[in-house]
Amino acid sequence: MNILITGAGRGIGLACVKQLAANANYNVVAVSRNIGAIEGLALPNVHAIAADITHAENVDALVNTITNRYGKIDVLVNNAGLLVNRPFTDFTNDDARRIFEVNFFAPARLVQVLTPHINRGGHIVNIGSMGGYQGSQKFAGLAYYSASKAALAVLTECLAEELKDAGIRINCLALGSVQTEMLQEAFPGYQSPTGVEEMAHFITDFALHSGKLFNGKVLPVSVTTP
């Protein structure tokens, strides 16, 4: 089985890589702008690729590299994300655009280019947020982040229809807070009740086994708000 994970350089993504690579039958393609921690794992079934997938040409090159080496992919986990905690009136257009590039346009482009190279029965998992889950409690400072994750959730619902004839399932996991480096950078001192390894275990199990049970769903995965 061939599995692609973005945002794999730290936090949940890196934990997912380690957990999946424990199975020698899985080839794990781990993508991040910084691959030092991935290469440090020194695992034979992990292929680390340094790429900034907010640039379309990098996505095209990434897909070419993957397909030349593995042929097709069975699972895609769109985990890369950017969390910025800042008052709405303080955002510049470039700030807002960067958040949407990372959280929405990059995963959308990757799905678009990779779709012809995903095996029938494949599963795409978009990592969303409770901030982008309709009807959830919202928090000051996260307007653009939440809006970008909401866009990803609706895209997931739309693509379930477009990809069904290809036999590809797609779902979005709306995560609550997880004790990651990204969370600490945005909310210094906040302690989440959910650990990285715990959430990574849920995501990997869902990605591997739940495509048969869910399609086009946006599922909240949180014990707290945020």
C-alpha positions in Angstrom: 0.0 0.0 0.0 1.3 3.5 -0.9 0.4 6.3 1.4 1.1 10.1 0.9 1.1 12.5 3.9 1.7 16.2 3.6 2.8 18.4 6.5 4.9 15.4 7.7 7.8 17.3 9.1 6.5 17.6 12.6 3.5 17.2 14.9 0.6 15.0 13.8 2.1 14.4 10.3 5.4 13.1 11.6 3.6 10.9 14.2 1.4 9.5 11.4 4.5 8.7 9.4 6.1 6.8 12.2 3.0 4.8 13.0 2.4 3.8 9.4 6.0 2.9 8.7 5.9 0.4 11.5 4.1 -1.8 8.9 6.7 -3.0 6.4 3.9 -3.5 3.8 3.3 0.3 3.7 5.3 2.7 1.5 5.0 6.1 3.1 5.7 9.3 1.1 6.3 12.0 3.6 6.1 15.6 2.3 7.2 18.7 4.1 9.2 21.9 3.5 11.6 20.7 6.2 12.3 17.0 6.0 15.1 16.8 8.6 13.0 15.0 11.2 11.6 12.6 8.6 15.1 11.7 7.4 16.2 11.3 11.0 13.8 8.4 11.3 16.0 6.4 8.9 13.1 4.1 8.0 13.5 2.0 4.8 9.8 2.3 3.7 9.6 6.1 4.2 10.4 8.4 1.2 10.9 12.0 2.3 10.3 14.7 -0.2 11.0 18.4 0.5 8.4 20.5 -1.2 6.3 23.7 -0.7 3.0 22.5 -2.1 1.6 26.0 -2.2 3.3 26.4 -5.5 1.5 24.6 -8.4 4.7 23.6 -10.1 5.9 21.9 -7.0 2.7 19.9 -6.8 3.1 18.8 -10.4 6.7 17.8 -9.8 5.8 16.0 -6.6 3.1 13.9 -8.3 5.5 13.0 -11.1 8.1 11.9 -8.6 5.6 9.7 -6.7 4.0 8.1 -9.8 7.4 7.4 -11.3 8.5 5.6 -8.2 5.3 3.9 -7.0 2.9 4.0 -9.9 -0.3 4.8 -7.9 -1.3 5.9 -4.4 -3.9 4.2 -2.2 -4.2 6.8 0.6 -3.7 10.6 0.7 -3.7 12.5 4.0 -3.8 16.2 3.4 -2.4 17.2 6.8 -0.3 20.3 6.0 -1.8 23.4 7.6 -1.1 26.9 8.8 -2.6 28.3 12.1 -2.3 32.0 12.7 -3.9 33.7 15.8 -4.4 37.4 15.0 -7.2 39.9 15.2 -9.1 40.1 11.9 -8.5 43.8 11.4 -4.7 43.2 11.7 -4.5 40.8 8.8 -3.0 42.0 5.5 -4.2 40.6 2.2 -0.9 38.7 1.9 -1.4 37.1 5.3 -4.9 36.0 4.5 -3.9 34.7 1.1 -1.1 32.6 2.6 -3.5 30.9 5.0 -5.8 30.0 2.2 -2.9 28.8 0.0 -1.7 26.4 2.7 -5.1 25.2 4.1 -7.2 25.2 1.0 -5.6 25.7 -2.4 -2.6 23.4 -1.9 -4.7 20.4 -0.9 -7.2 21.1 -3.6 -4.5 21.2 -6.2 -2.9 18.1 -4.9 -6.2 16.1 -5.1 -6.8 17.5 -8.6 -3.4 16.4 -10.0 -3.1 13.2 -8.0 -6.6 11.8 -8.7 -5.7 10.0 -12.0 -3.0 8.2 -10.0 -5.1 7.0 -7.0 -6.1 3.4 -7.1 -9.8 2.5 -7.2 -10.9 2.0 -3.6 -8.4 4.7 -2.6 -9.1 7.1 0.3 -8.4 10.8 0.6 -8.5 12.3 4.1 -8.5 16.1 4.5 -7.5 17.4 7.9 -9.9 20.1 8.8 -10.7 21.9 12.1 -13.5 22.4 14.5 -13.0 26.0 13.7 -14.3 25.3 10.2 -17.1 23.0 11.3 -20.5 24.6 10.8 -22.3 25.5 14.0 -19.2 25.0 16.2 -18.1 27.6 18.7 -15.8 30.2 17.1 -12.9 32.0 18.6 -11.4 35.5 18.1 -8.2 35.6 16.2 -9.0 32.5 14.0 -11.3 34.1 11.4 -9.1 33.3 8.3 -7.9 30.0 9.6 -11.5 28.9 10.3 -12.8 30.1 7.0 -10.0 28.3 5.1 -10.9 25.0 6.9 -14.6 25.5 6.3 -13.8 25.8 2.6 -11.8 22.6 2.8 -14.8 20.9 4.4 -17.2 21.9 1.7 -14.7 21.0 -1.0 -14.6 17.5 0.5 -18.4 17.2 0.2 -18.3 18.3 -3.4 -15.5 16.1 -4.4 -17.2 13.0 -3.0 -19.6 13.4 -5.9 -17.0 14.1 -8.5 -14.7 11.2 -7.5 -17.3 8.5 -6.9 -17.2 7.1 -10.4 -13.5 6.6 -10.0 -14.1 4.6 -6.9 -12.2 7.1 -4.7 -13.6 8.0 -1.2 -12.9 11.4 0.4 -13.6 12.6 3.9 -12.7 15.5 6.2 -11.7 15.2 9.9 -12.5 18.4 11.8 -10.0 18.2 14.6 -10.2 20.0 17.9 -7.1 21.2 19.6 -4.1 18.8 19.7 -0.9 19.5 21.6 1.3 20.3 18.6 4.1 22.8 18.0 1.7 24.7 15.7 -0.8 25.1 18.6 1.9 26.3 21.0 3.0 28.9 18.5 -0.5 30.2 18.1 -1.6 29.8 21.7 1.5 29.9 24.0 0.8 28.2 27.3 -2.4 26.5 26.2 -2.5 22.8 27.1 -4.7 20.5 25.0 -6.2 17.3 26.5 -5.4 15.5 23.3 -1.8 14.4 22.5 -0.2 14.1 19.1 0.3 10.3 19.2 -3.3 9.7 20.2 -4.6 11.8 17.3 -2.2 10.4 14.8 -3.4 6.9 15.8 -7.0 7.9 15.1 -6.1 9.5 11.8 -4.1 6.6 10.5 -6.7 4.1 11.5 -9.4 6.2 9.8 -7.4 6.7 6.6 -6.7 3.0 6.3 -10.0 1.5 7.2 -12.9 4.0 7.2 -13.0 4.8 3.5 -15.4 1.8 3.2 -17.8 3.3 5.7 -17.7 7.1 5.0 -17.7 9.3 1.9 -18.1 13.0 1.7 -18.4 13.3 5.4 -17.1 16.1 7.6 -16.6 14.5 11.0 -15.8 16.3 14.3 -12.9 14.8 16.2 -12.8 16.7 19.4 -13.4 16.4 23.2 -13.2 20.1 23.8 -13.8 23.5 22.3 -11.4 24.7 21.0 
